[in-house]
């Protein structure tokens, strides 16, 4: 855990893939220091039809953004929450968990702001 976090999301479970848990995971792992100068908007779409749009701007994360997305990420499989965790084993890849429509650099920018 990051000792500098101002907010703790105690109900986040690192091994549960659900839209609600994914949104909490974004908030939990977001590091405003890494987000300096980053601006991106991504819509996340889930197999159950749930979707939400996240924007990073001015060092903040908004998970209920109304801005038009630069990319839409459709998440699938039973372990898509692992997209929020950069420590994949060498044999794993993010591509098995999602499909990107739009600018893939937007997802990269968001993932770079997670700690």
Phi, psi and omega in degrees: 000147179277114182293347181269359179297137178274335183230138175250135177254089188290340181269007177282131179240118187295346183245015181248119178263099173216153179304317180298313181293325178297316179296317178296321179299319176302313180295319182295317186272348181296134178237110184299333178293326178283344185267002179301126178079002181264133173225122177200153178226128183226134172263130175256130181237135185245160184301331181277004179096349178292143173210154173210157181245131180245138176235136169250125178201142178056035177075016180234158177245126176244115182266007176232042185288147175255001181291149175292136184283149172278335180210151172244126181250117177264120183261140182215174179083174183270357183227032183295342178298339178295346175301332181281353184244112184288351185271069176277151173288160183301336182268358180261156174218152178292330188301333180288347184253347184206162174231136182250130169246128183107207186278109181294340178295334179296316177296318177301320179294318179295313181297330179290346180264007180260138179232000000 
